[in-house]
Every structure is written in structure tokens, then in C-alpha cells.
Amino acid sequence: MLAGSEAYQAALVFYNSVKTAATHDVSGAKAVYDELKKRFPGGKRKSADEKT
């Protein structure tokens, strides 16, 4: 579990780097970001008030 957690954290670091590069119009970053965002759906989390 520890190795999986570390791998996921490293993947998130890479994803966020690509996301930042895409917002700064780095060549090729937008295509990589579009592909990766399928793997990291994210989104806003609901608060306790919204869940009820």
C-alpha cells in the first residue's frame, strides 16, 4: 500500500506540473494534459452540508 500511495503521489505531482504547463501554453502540454485528466477526474468535493 505504501508503494502504491507513493506512486500515486508522484503521478499527481507530474499531473499538476503538466496542468500548469498547459495553462502557460507550453508546446505539447495541452495534449498531455487532456489525456491525463481522464485518469484524474478530481473535481470539487461536497461538503457535509451538501451531502445531506
Protein Blocks (a to p, Z undefined) as FASTA:
>chain_A
ZZmmmmmmmmmmmmmmmmmmmmnopghklmmmmmmmmmmngpadddfklmZZ
